[in-house]
């Protein structure tokens, strides 16, 4: 079965950088229609941060445009989220998501990795 395992979350000072990784198993990441990163801050709804389609088109939340970059390495079956110029409001649990659209949409989720940005 499909498993998504995130890593890279940490405590970092504002202005710093982190790179999150999402390693997939059970299926090639190229087979997904899209993969993305979502985040959920305490008391908030989960929101889309960045996504990349099978055709490598990318989409970003307005709040992270110019600071975050999503990418993938098909050979490593891994998707990354490079986060630069981190702000305290980026503090959240970050989740990896993979979508398959086949007779309807099916989502896979990782367990999440915590990012804490301090002042």
MODA-V530611 format. One record per backbone hydrogen bond with DSSP energy under -1.0 kcal/mol. CO is the residue of the C=O (numbers start at 1). NH is the residue of the N-H. If there is no record, write none. Layout:
co = {CO | CO}
nh = {NH | NH}
This chain:
co = {3 | 5 | 7 | 10 | 12 | 13 | 16 | 18 | 20 | 21 | 22 | 23 | 25 | 28 | 29 | 33 | 34 | 35 | 36 | 37 | 37 | 38 | 39 | 40 | 41 | 47 | 49 | 50 | 51 | 52 | 53 | 57 | 59 | 61 | 61 | 64 | 64 | 67 | 69 | 71 | 73 | 77 | 78 | 79 | 80 | 81 | 82 | 83 | 86 | 87 | 88 | 92 | 93 | 94 | 95 | 96 | 97 | 98 | 99 | 99 | 100 | 104 | 106 | 108 | 113 | 115 | 116 | 118}
nh = {25 | 23 | 21 | 116 | 118 | 16 | 86 | 83 | 81 | 7 | 79 | 5 | 3 | 31 | 32 | 54 | 99 | 52 | 97 | 49 | 50 | 95 | 47 | 93 | 44 | 39 | 61 | 37 | 59 | 35 | 56 | 53 | 51 | 64 | 65 | 67 | 68 | 84 | 82 | 80 | 78 | 24 | 73 | 22 | 71 | 20 | 69 | 18 | 15 | 90 | 91 | 115 | 40 | 113 | 38 | 110 | 36 | 108 | 33 | 34 | 106 | 102 | 100 | 98 | 94 | 92 | 12 | 14}
